[in-house]
Amino acid sequence: RESKLKHSSYPKFNFVAKKLHKRLLQLGANMLLPVGLYIYIYIYIYIYIYITLSLYPPPAGLAPLSEEEKLPPRYVFHFLDEISDKQTEHLQTTDNSWPRSVHDRGGGDPSSSGPGAYIAGDVVTMRPCNAAEDVEHFCQLLKLDPECYFTLTPTDSSTVIPFKLCPCSVRFLVEQFLDISAVPRHSFFELLVSFATNELERDKLLEFSSAQGQDCNDFLMSTLFDQVLADFPHNTAEISIDCLLDLFPEIQPRSFSIASFLLQHPNRIHILLAVMKYKSILFKPRKGLCSSWLASLDPYEGDVYVPLLVKKGSLSFPQDPGNPVIMVGPGTGVAPFRSALQERAAQGKMANVLFFGCRRKKLYAQHRVKEQSKLLWDLIAKKNAFFYIAGNAKQMPTSVCDALKEVFQKEGGMSENQAQEMLDAMEKAKRFQSETWS
Ligand SMILES: Cc1cc2nc3c(=O)[nH]c(=O)nc-3n(C[C@H](O)[C@H](O)[C@H](O)COP(=O)(O)OP(=O)(O)OC[C@H]3O[C@@H](n4cnc5c(N)ncnc54)[C@H](O)[C@@H]3O)c2cc1C
């Protein structure tokens, strides 16, 4: 029977029961009755499901792909016995598609509009590298010699070689190109299973590559490529090197809001970086690839090269000095506003309000916005102020928008609809802008 507590306000209401139910369905159980969730009765529901599970056999296992069904790798690797001095020189100096700039000389001539020039609201994108110990570990798992050089031949005429450095070393490929520390996708397990010779490992990989297996498994939500390789040693030993670029995706660049003003910091780009490190169900704490890599660089130990590009961001600040700006940038969200404040101060545009910092005692950005309702209303309604939000997505942008609408209602005597319309109109006129990331 459907219980009244189905929509209980408990955040994890019957969590275990629901999880077990999902898992039993995945194993092929059939339900005798619809699930009824209540505080004490779910124990009986387990029993029903177990009974059906024993009556009905699980569906036949998925079959691995036959040789004919397997897709050929996109590239063939040719290992070189030796590499000439000329080729080695070429390897060290030739660029890939990314420009290479010295770590803290990323800017450019402030008066130019060249590749290093930037204005407030711009972002810098960087492509990180894998840490040396992760490269070693990966090479050990796949029994690769990092010092070997190779060239690539595409197996299809329409496939292009993804990096200009060819020949290149295995170390270069793993360190700078393959994203070995990401969460593997469905396609990774699908391809991995095609190498399986060990029955136990093959069955588990088949489960992981099925749609149901993907939905139900916490391990898959947080595991990383290297963990999978270590957990399936027989399978890993069978992986063909030709499939490396099919198995592992390319490292993607990460964006960072520029936090400096070029005229004040010529030849420099400042960023505010949060180093990501968090615990998952895995033993090893997980680290953000780009933030950990940037934090590990030390320009005092010699030149450090960071491939980076300056791009136009989504925030633009008013040119008219008469327009005040209100900026909400909790955490690293303050980065673009630091740049804007430096730029506006240098240009004599001073009327700014900035909300920044970390949450304290359950006080969030939206509480601070509401506290300043009179000032904000005055600036927005009477002085044509621009309003900006930047920072970590999740709840923050919506909560700040809600707080702003409450300010309109409280100080401007508006209805909820009118407040929404006012916000929409501001957005259309670019007087409300946001740049958020997850
Ligand atoms: C326009 C823009 C501007 C940005 N500006 C800045 C900035 O100024 N400063 C800044 O520090 N960052 C900024 N970022 C974010 C930055 O680009 C990176 O996303 C961030 O640094 C993390 O990258 P990473 O490579 O270290 O982490 P990754 O290796 O990419 O790992 C991050 C992944 O971990 C997941 N994750 C995070 N926390 C947990 C958790 N507790 N449990 C489980 N999974 C989790 C995330 O969902 C994400 O998929 C900006 C992003 C954009 C798009």
The ligand as a Tripos MOL2 file, in Angstrom:
@<TRIPOS>MOLECULE
LIG
   53    58     1     0     0
SMALL
NO_CHARGES

@<TRIPOS>ATOM
      1 C1         34.0120   30.6010  -16.4530 C.3       1 LIG1
      2 C2         34.6730   29.8600  -15.3030 C.ar      1 LIG1
      3 C3         35.4250   30.5620  -14.3820 C.ar      1 LIG1
      4 C4         36.0420   29.8790  -13.3120 C.ar      1 LIG1
      5 N1         36.7830   30.5790  -12.4200 N.ar      1 LIG1
      6 C5         37.3770   29.9510  -11.3740 C.ar      1 LIG1
      7 C6         38.1640   30.6750  -10.4270 C.ar      1 LIG1
      8 O1         38.3070   31.8900  -10.5160 O.2       1 LIG1
      9 N2         38.7520   29.9580   -9.4230 N.ar      1 LIG1
     10 C7         38.6000   28.5980   -9.2830 C.ar      1 LIG1
     11 O2         39.1840   28.0270   -8.3490 O.2       1 LIG1
     12 N3         37.8490   27.8960  -10.1630 N.ar      1 LIG1
     13 C8         37.2470   28.5280  -11.2080 C.ar      1 LIG1
     14 N4         36.5000   27.8050  -12.1140 N.ar      1 LIG1
     15 C9         36.4120   26.3390  -11.9450 C.3       1 LIG1
     16 C10        37.6520   25.6900  -12.6260 C.3       1 LIG1
     17 O3         37.5280   25.7920  -14.0390 O.3       1 LIG1
     18 C11        37.7540   24.1890  -12.3360 C.3       1 LIG1
     19 O4         36.5360   23.5620  -12.6000 O.3       1 LIG1
     20 C12        38.1610   23.8910  -10.9110 C.3       1 LIG1
     21 O5         39.4130   24.4740  -10.6240 O.3       1 LIG1
     22 C13        38.2860   22.3760  -10.6950 C.3       1 LIG1
     23 O6         39.1200   21.8370  -11.6810 O.3       1 LIG1
     24 P1         40.0930   20.6340  -11.3540 P.3       1 LIG1
     25 O7         40.7300   20.2310  -12.6250 O.co2     1 LIG1
     26 O8         40.9670   20.9800  -10.1990 O.co2     1 LIG1
     27 O9         39.0960   19.5140  -10.8580 O.3       1 LIG1
     28 P2         38.5940   18.2520  -11.7150 P.3       1 LIG1
     29 O10        39.6750   17.2610  -11.8730 O.co2     1 LIG1
     30 O11        37.9240   18.7790  -12.9490 O.co2     1 LIG1
     31 O12        37.5220   17.6530  -10.6970 O.3       1 LIG1
     32 C14        36.3760   18.3780  -10.4130 C.3       1 LIG1
     33 C15        35.2580   17.3530  -10.4430 C.3       1 LIG1
     34 O13        35.0840   16.8630   -9.1440 O.3       1 LIG1
     35 C16        33.7240   16.8730   -8.8140 C.3       1 LIG1
     36 N5         33.6330   17.1720   -7.3560 N.ar      1 LIG1
     37 C17        33.9860   18.3080   -6.7500 C.ar      1 LIG1
     38 N6         33.7930   18.2200   -5.4220 N.ar      1 LIG1
     39 C18        33.3160   16.9600   -5.1910 C.ar      1 LIG1
     40 C19        32.9300   16.2420   -4.0320 C.ar      1 LIG1
     41 N7         33.0140   16.7920   -2.7930 N.pl3     1 LIG1
     42 N8         32.4870   14.9660   -4.1700 N.ar      1 LIG1
     43 C20        32.4130   14.4060   -5.3820 C.ar      1 LIG1
     44 N9         32.7640   15.0350   -6.5300 N.ar      1 LIG1
     45 C21        33.2050   16.2880   -6.4300 C.ar      1 LIG1
     46 C22        33.1160   17.9570   -9.6570 C.3       1 LIG1
     47 O14        31.7650   17.6900   -9.9480 O.3       1 LIG1
     48 C23        33.9700   17.9140  -10.8960 C.3       1 LIG1
     49 O15        33.4250   17.0510  -11.8550 O.3       1 LIG1
     50 C24        35.8750   28.4750  -13.1790 C.ar      1 LIG1
     51 C25        35.1060   27.7810  -14.1270 C.ar      1 LIG1
     52 C26        34.5200   28.4590  -15.1570 C.ar      1 LIG1
     53 C27        33.6910   27.6670  -16.1510 C.3       1 LIG1
@<TRIPOS>BOND
     1     1     2 1
     2     2     3 ar
     3     2    52 ar
     4     3     4 ar
     5     4     5 ar
     6     4    50 ar
     7     5     6 ar
     8     6     7 ar
     9     6    13 1
    10     7     8 2
    11     7     9 ar
    12     9    10 ar
    13    10    11 2
    14    10    12 ar
    15    12    13 ar
    16    13    14 ar
    17    14    15 1
    18    14    50 ar
    19    15    16 1
    20    16    17 1
    21    16    18 1
    22    18    19 1
    23    18    20 1
    24    20    21 1
    25    20    22 1
    26    22    23 1
    27    23    24 1
    28    24    25 2
    29    24    26 1
    30    24    27 1
    31    27    28 1
    32    28    29 2
    33    28    30 1
    34    28    31 1
    35    31    32 1
    36    32    33 1
    37    33    34 1
    38    33    48 1
    39    34    35 1
    40    35    36 1
    41    35    46 1
    42    36    37 ar
    43    36    45 ar
    44    37    38 ar
    45    38    39 ar
    46    39    40 ar
    47    39    45 ar
    48    40    41 1
    49    40    42 ar
    50    42    43 ar
    51    43    44 ar
    52    44    45 ar
    53    46    47 1
    54    46    48 1
    55    48    49 1
    56    50    51 ar
    57    51    52 ar
    58    52    53 1
@<TRIPOS>SUBSTRUCTURE
     1 LIG1         1 GROUP 0 **** ****
